[in-house]
Amino acid sequence: SVLAAIDFACWDIVGKATGQPVYNLLGGQFHEKLRAYAYMPRGWDESPERAGEIAQQLLDEGNSACKLDPFAPLHPGPRDISLEEIGRAAGIFEGIRNAVGDKMEVGIGTHGQLTTYSAIRVANILEQYSPFWFEEPVPPENIDEMARVAAHTSIPIASGERLVSKYEFSQLIEKQAAQIIQIDVGQAGGILEAKKVAAIAEAHYAMIAPHMYCGPVAAAAAIQVDTCSPNFVIQEANQGPLHKTIFKEPLVFENGFIIPPTGPGLGVELDMDVVNAHLAE
């Protein structure tokens, strides 16, 4: 959004004026590197064996965590998830576990498309495979129903990418509806608001795993919040071609980790030749 862009720009200006990365202005660096997770590449739904092969490939590339959504379509919802669909998902998770054992965390990356009772059935059947989390098992606007799912499973519930204020996050956390908070730094009010949400979560022993399905500047902002937050657990990593070319020095993502930049502000400098080449007419 425009407001998010202004927020990121202002923090970048202050950081560059003081010669400090934003994370130093928010309390200082806590993490020297940030664990990241990847999406399972296409093909994992072809068979349990194929899912295992893809998971092994991700592991060989240095990743220690990934995510997949086994319950398409996403709309309309919330919808019933049949026992056949759940069984198919269980087979995929079994295939992954057979291939990589406990060396890879695997998140259930749903998008709020399940009914409460379906989410509970899914959790009960997939629990044996120790998923990293169960993301937005039900539509996120009904926190009480999210809490109902959380109370019925040992799988950590993750949510937050669609919430827009610290007040909404406060309810999510205090009602014990989620333990992994997926704040979107741009959508939830900017860098300082995201840091406040992280602090609320920390006070409740909840962790943050920020949403990063957006542009490279927003990714740079999320990394600043991650770096100074003691309760950071993992960062979503979506790096398209633009992420790798729009900065003079690209964000470092290797072997399953993001290395926080040490430069002032957001720690990045736009390559204006690349920016101008992508301007809309």
N, C-alpha and C positions, 0 to 999 in steps of 0.2 A: 504494500500500500504506500501511498504518498507520505503519510505520517511516519511510517516505519523508515522510509528512505531518509526523511529529514532527521529522525532520531539517530540513525546510524551515522549520517554525515556530521551531526553535531558532536557526537562522541569521538569520531575520527579527528575532527578539528581540534578538540580539547586535548586529545592524546598527542597529536603532532605538535601542538603549541607547548606542551609540557615535556615533550620528549619521552613519553611513557606509553606502553601498551595499555589498552583500556583495562585489561585485567589487573594491572597495578593500581589503577584509579578506583577499583572496586574491592580492594582488600589484599591484592597481591597474588602471585602465582602459587597454586596449590598442586597442580598436576604438570609434570614435565612432558607427558604424552597422554593422548586421549584415545582410549579404546573405541573402535568404531565397528559398525556392523554393516553387512552388505545384504542386498536382496538376492534370493535364489534366482539365478538366470533361467531363462525359458527352457522348458523341457522337463522340469522336475515332476510335473503332473502326468507324465507319460506312463510311468510305472515306479514302484518302490525301488527297483534296482537302479533305474535312471536317476531318481532323486538321490540315492546314495552316491552315485558316481559324481554328480554335480557338487554335492556337499564335500566330497573328498577333494575335488578340484579347488573349491574355495579354501579348504584347509591347507592344501599344498601351496596356495598363493599367500598364506600368512594370516588368513582370517580366523578369528576364534568365535564368531557369532554371525548369524544370518537370520532372515525373516521370510515368511511366505504366508499367503492367504489361501487356504485350501477350500474356501467356501464361496466360490463365484456362483452366480452373479452377485454384485453388491447391492443392486436395486431390483425390485422395490423391497423395502424392509421396514421394520424387522420381519423376518420370515422364519418359518419352521425349517429346521435342518433335519433331513431324514436320517434314519439309522444307516442307510446305505451310504450316504455322503460322509457320515462320521466314520464309518468303517473304511472308506477309501482314504480319508485323511489319516486314520490310524496306520494304514499300510504305508503311506508316504513317510510318516514319522518313524515307523519301524525300520524302513529301508535306510533312512538317514542314520539312525542309531547303529544299525548293523555295520554300516560303512565307517563311521567316524567315532563310534563309542561316545565317551563323555568329553571328547576333545573339542566339540563344537556346540555352542549354545544355539538353540533354534527357537525363535519367537513365533507364536501364532499371531499373524498380522492382520486380524480381521478389522473391518471398518464399520462396526456398529450395525451389521446386517442381520444379527441373530435376535430371536425372542429370548426372554429371560430363561424360560425352561429349556430351550435348545442350547443356550450357552452353558447351562449347568450340566446337561447331558454330554456336551462336547468336552467340557473340562473333566468330567468323571472318567471318560474313556481315554482321553489323551494324557491324563495326569501321569500315567505309568512311564511316559517317555520324557518326563522332566522338562517340559517347555520352559524357555527363558521367561516368557510372559504370555499373557492372553490380552491382546490389545483391543480396546473398544469392543468388548463382546456384545454389548447392546448399545443402542443410540446414546451418545454421551450427554444429551440434555436431561436425561432422567437419572440423576445421581443415585437416588434410592434404589433403583433397579440394578445399577452397576454395583452398588454395595451388596445387594442380595446375591449376585453372582460371586462376588469376592468372599462372602461368608460361607459359600458352599465348596470352595476349592482351595488347595494349597498352592496352585499356580498363581504367581504374582499377577495382579491386574495392572495393565498400563493404559493410561488415557491422558488426554489434555491437549492434543494438537488442534482441537477446534474451540477451545476455551479462550476467552478474550480479556479476562481481568483477574487480578489477584484474589478478588472476592469469590469468583467461581472456583478457582483453584483451592481456595481455603475450604469451601464446602466439600469439594471432592476428597480432600485429604482428611478433614475432620470427621467425615462420615465413613472413613475407612473403605472408600470405594476403589481406591487405587494406591499402590505402593511405588509404582514407577511413573513419574510425572513427565509427560512428553510435551513440554511447553514449546510453542513456536515463538521465537523471540520477536519476530516482526508482528505477528498477529496479536500477541498478548500485551502490547503496550510499549515495546522497545526494550533496550538493554537493562535499564535500571529496574523496570517492572519485572523483567525476567529474573533478575538477581533477587528481588524481593520474594518472588514465588519460590525460588530455590531455597531461600532462608526459611520460609514457612514449611516447606517440605522437610528440610533438615531438622527442624524442631520436632517433627513427628516421625523421625527415622525413615523418611521416604527418600527415594533417590530420584535424580533427574536424568532423563535420556532425551534430550531435545529433538524435536521434529526438524528435519532439514530437507523438505521436498520443495525447494525453492531455488532462488538464484545464488550466485557465488558471493555477493556482498552480504546477503542474509546469512549465508554459511559462515563467513568470516566473523560476523557478529555473534552467532551462536558459539563459536569456538572461544571467543573472549569470555563469555559467561561460563562455559564449561571449565575453563582453565582456573578460574578463581573460586569455584564452588566445591567445597569438600565432599558434598554428596552427589557429585557427578558419577554416573556409572558407565554410560556408553553413549556414543553419538551416532545418529543416523548419518550415513555417508552416501550421498547421491552426487557423483561427479560426472557431469556430462562434458562434452568437448569445450563448452564455454568456460567451465570452471578451470580448465587446464590452460586456457589461452588468454583470458581477459585480464589477468594480473601479470605484471612484469615478472614477479616471482610467484609461481603457482603455490597454492596451499599444498603442504606436504602430506600425502596420504600413502603410507606404505606399510606392508606387513601387518595389516589390521589395525594400524594406529594412525592418528592425525598428530602431527607435531605442531604445537602452537607457535605462530610466528613471534619473533622477538622485537619486531619493529614497532614504532610508536603508533598510536591510534588503533585502528583495526589490524594493523600490521601488514597491509597490502597496498599496492599502488596499481591503479588501473592503467592498462595499456590503451591509450586513447585511439591508436590506429585500429585496434580490434573493436573498441566501442563504436567508433564511427562507421566501421564496416557493417555493424549490426543495427544501425539506426533505422527505424521505420520511416518510409517516405511519407 
